[in-house]
Amino acid sequence: MPNTPPRTPPAPDTSSMPTDLAAGIPADAAPRNEYTVDELARVSDTTVRNVRAYQDRGLLAPPEKRGRVGVYDDTHVSRLKLINHLLARGYTLANIQDLIKAVDEGHDLRSILGLETAIGGRWSREHPRKYSLIELLQMFGDKASPAALAKAVDLGLLERDGLSFVSGSPTALAAGATLAKEGIPLADLLDAVGAARPHFSAVAKALVDLVVRQLDRYDPDALPPPADVPALVDAIWRVRPLAMVLVESEMNRALEEASGDYLGDRVAAIMAKKLGESAGNPASPRAAGRKKPSKQ
């Protein structure tokens, strides 16, 4: 088959793209391999059906026609590997279509993915951890009842993984285990988490609004201009840790107020009761120390 360069769009510029995204994207100077649709599917770790579907959605450029044969090249391999990578990251085909359209309109792919990560990426640096049922029983003892585990799953504190469980925050799970060992009923602790969840959600929404408000000056139905995206990403990453500092500070203040008011009232009530008993109880040590005058 003659090695005539196909008339497909060039792959995105990868000079500043992360290695994992740039993998498999050849330089313009590299010789281009050619593939039938079956060969393309095999080297791209996909199926012929997917290749056809991506073409129908405009995600993949059509092949060069040579008679009745469609000829693909390395630019198609690059695009398919990119699609596979984005699907693995949780993007839908509609999301990928928007990203590729943005690339075709001049956006740098790394900048777009960086903007998405800055806004929607995990705020916690914790890595999920898998726990066996035996490990949870060792942590919580007999308090890890089926009902408690089911409630923890409903709250999203644990996820089932076959016969095991996955915690998105091992630190929070360990804290819960410590509180349970200190005598706090696990059911009450889970009820407290459920009751506080809406309030945390409201706080989180307010803080996320602070972050994404950086986008308010742009058209809500379009991405910011390519030249603005890098600075916007940097600004959002600077705001994120400051939002967490604000949360911790305000939470500490609220805990101090709530615990101070509650414990202060509780201690005052106990002291008042004790003082009242001491003053009115003749059997108290103070009363017993006083002798009644004898009658003459």
RAFENGI-V294856 format. One record per backbone hydrogen bond with DSSP energy under -0.5 kcal/mol. CO is the residue of the C=O (numbers start at 0). NH is the residue of the N-H. E is the energy in kcal/mol with one decimal. If there is no record, write none. Layout:
{{CO | NH | E} {CO | NH | E}}
This chain:
{{1 | 3 | -1.3} {5 | 7 | -1.0} {13 | 16 | -0.9} {17 | 20 | -0.9} {17 | 21 | -2.3} {18 | 22 | -1.4} {21 | 24 | -2.4} {23 | 25 | -0.8} {26 | 29 | -1.6} {30 | 32 | -0.5} {32 | 73 | -0.7} {34 | 71 | -2.8} {35 | 39 | -2.7} {36 | 40 | -2.2} {37 | 41 | -1.9} {38 | 42 | -2.6} {39 | 43 | -1.6} {40 | 45 | -2.6} {41 | 44 | -1.0} {46 | 50 | -2.2} {47 | 51 | -2.4} {48 | 52 | -2.3} {49 | 53 | -3.0} {50 | 54 | -1.9} {51 | 55 | -2.3} {52 | 56 | -1.6} {53 | 58 | -2.3} {53 | 59 | -1.2} {54 | 57 | -1.2} {63 | 65 | -0.5} {63 | 70 | -2.8} {65 | 67 | -0.5} {65 | 68 | -1.6} {68 | 65 | -2.9} {69 | 71 | -0.5} {70 | 63 | -2.4} {71 | 34 | -2.5} {72 | 75 | -1.0} {72 | 76 | -1.3} {73 | 77 | -2.6} {74 | 78 | -2.0} {75 | 79 | -2.4} {76 | 80 | -2.5} {77 | 81 | -2.2} {78 | 82 | -2.4} {79 | 83 | -2.6} {80 | 84 | -2.3} {81 | 85 | -2.4} {82 | 86 | -2.6} {83 | 87 | -2.1} {84 | 88 | -1.2} {85 | 90 | -2.3} {86 | 89 | -1.4} {91 | 95 | -2.4} {92 | 96 | -2.3} {93 | 97 | -1.9} {94 | 98 | -2.3} {95 | 99 | -2.8} {96 | 100 | -2.1} {97 | 101 | -2.3} {98 | 102 | -2.3} {99 | 103 | -2.4} {100 | 104 | -1.3} {101 | 106 | -2.6} {102 | 105 | -1.8} {107 | 111 | -1.9} {108 | 112 | -2.7} {109 | 113 | -2.5} {110 | 114 | -2.2} {111 | 115 | -2.2} {112 | 116 | -2.3} {113 | 117 | -2.4} {114 | 118 | -1.8} {115 | 119 | -3.0} {116 | 120 | -2.1} {128 | 166 | -2.8} {130 | 164 | -2.8} {131 | 135 | -2.0} {132 | 136 | -2.2} {133 | 137 | -2.1} {134 | 138 | -1.9} {135 | 139 | -2.9} {136 | 140 | -2.2} {139 | 142 | -1.4} {140 | 143 | -1.6} {142 | 144 | -2.4} {144 | 148 | -2.6} {145 | 149 | -2.3} {146 | 150 | -2.1} {147 | 151 | -2.4} {148 | 152 | -2.1} {149 | 153 | -2.2} {150 | 154 | -2.1} {151 | 156 | -2.0} {151 | 157 | -1.3} {152 | 155 | -1.1} {158 | 165 | -2.9} {160 | 163 | -2.0} {163 | 160 | -2.8} {164 | 130 | -3.8} {165 | 158 | -1.9} {166 | 128 | -2.1} {168 | 172 | -2.0} {169 | 173 | -2.5} {170 | 174 | -2.1} {171 | 175 | -2.4} {172 | 176 | -2.1} {173 | 177 | -2.1} {174 | 178 | -2.4} {175 | 179 | -2.3} {176 | 180 | -2.1} {177 | 181 | -1.4} {178 | 183 | -2.0} {179 | 182 | -1.4} {182 | 184 | -0.5} {184 | 188 | -2.2} {185 | 189 | -2.5} {186 | 190 | -2.1} {187 | 191 | -2.2} {188 | 192 | -2.0} {189 | 193 | -2.4} {190 | 194 | -2.4} {191 | 195 | -2.3} {192 | 196 | -1.7} {193 | 197 | -0.6} {195 | 198 | -0.6} {195 | 199 | -2.2} {196 | 200 | -2.5} {197 | 201 | -1.9} {198 | 202 | -2.2} {199 | 203 | -3.0} {200 | 204 | -2.4} {201 | 205 | -1.9} {202 | 206 | -2.1} {203 | 207 | -3.0} {204 | 208 | -2.3} {205 | 209 | -1.2} {206 | 210 | -1.6} {207 | 211 | -3.1} {208 | 212 | -1.4} {210 | 213 | -1.5} {211 | 214 | -2.5} {212 | 215 | -1.6} {214 | 217 | -2.2} {218 | 221 | -1.8} {224 | 227 | -1.7} {224 | 228 | -1.0} {225 | 228 | -0.5} {225 | 229 | -0.6} {227 | 231 | -2.0} {228 | 232 | -2.6} {229 | 233 | -2.1} {230 | 234 | -2.2} {231 | 235 | -2.2} {232 | 236 | -2.2} {233 | 237 | -1.6} {234 | 238 | -1.7} {235 | 239 | -2.1} {236 | 240 | -0.8} {237 | 241 | -0.7} {238 | 242 | -2.0} {239 | 243 | -1.6} {240 | 244 | -2.0} {241 | 245 | -2.0} {242 | 246 | -2.1} {243 | 247 | -2.4} {244 | 248 | -2.5} {245 | 249 | -2.6} {246 | 250 | -2.5} {247 | 251 | -2.4} {248 | 252 | -2.2} {249 | 253 | -2.5} {250 | 254 | -2.5} {251 | 255 | -2.4} {252 | 256 | -2.3} {253 | 257 | -2.8} {254 | 258 | -2.8} {255 | 259 | -2.3} {256 | 260 | -2.7} {257 | 261 | -2.4} {258 | 262 | -2.7} {259 | 263 | -2.1} {260 | 264 | -2.2} {261 | 265 | -2.4} {262 | 266 | -3.1} {263 | 267 | -2.4} {264 | 268 | -2.3} {265 | 269 | -2.2} {266 | 270 | -2.7} {267 | 271 | -2.5} {268 | 272 | -2.2} {269 | 273 | -2.6} {270 | 274 | -2.8} {271 | 275 | -2.2} {272 | 276 | -2.4} {273 | 277 | -2.5} {274 | 278 | -2.2} {275 | 279 | -1.9} {276 | 280 | -1.4} {279 | 281 | -0.7} {280 | 283 | -1.9} {283 | 287 | -2.9} {284 | 288 | -1.1} {286 | 289 | -1.6}}
